[in-house]
């Protein structure tokens, strides 16, 4: 699996992440509060560390963590872009748009403790 990040989205991620800040990007198939495990919404998280069931997805310029059980919901090659109008992230592949209004949520403990 491979996830490409456009130059536009990479700049926005760096702005949110913070230069020299710790953490990893994680692609999550978030189904919390949706009543069904297959009714999830792809979301990007900034996390402190790798989870027990996480795998590393090859990406450029970032590698991305993902829970192994979420791998089934995604294609082999995807792209993350950023749309200035609406300030939103977009996860897509050649066959579909997974989320046209994807969030980047900072879940890092060190950052939220400041």
C-alpha positions, -999 to +999 in steps of 0.1 A: +000+000+000+012+035-008-002+070+001+011+100-018+007+135-002+005+165-026+029+194-020-001+216-009-012+191+018+024+185+029+027+222+037-006+223+056+004+191+076+037+207+085+020+239+097-003+219+120+023+193+130+048+220+140+085+220+130+106+195+149+075+183+168+073+146+178+046+122+165+034+101+136+006+104+111-021+077+113-049+069+089-079+058+109-112+043+097-132+060+125-164+042+132-170+056+167-206+066+173-217+053+139-233+021+151-215-002+127-178-010+122-182-008+084-197+027+085-165+045+092-150+078+080-114+080+070-096+105+093-059+115+098-046+116+133-013+129+147-003+104+174+026+100+198+035+064+191+027+032+172-002+012+185+000-026+192-019-035+159-005-007+137+013-014+104+034+012+086+021+023+051+047+035+026+041+071+017+057+102+002+068+124+019+053+107+050+049+071+060+016+065+077+004+042+105-028+022+102-045-004+123-040-037+104-078-044+106-086-011+087-064-021+057-094-039+040-113-005+036-086+011+014-070+006-020-033-001-027-026+035-040-042+066-026-035+103-025-041+129+001-047+165-011-057+198+005-084+221-008-078+257+003-115+266-003-131+251+028-097+243+044-102+205+040-082+174+033-093+149+006-084+112+005-088+097-029-077+070-053-080+065-090-114+048-084-131+069-057-130+097-032-129+082+003-135+114+022-138+149+006-138+166+040-112+146+060-100+160+093-065+160+107-069+155+145-040+161+168-042+132+194-006+137+208-005+139+246+026+161+247+009+188+225-024+187+243-007+191+277+008+225+267 
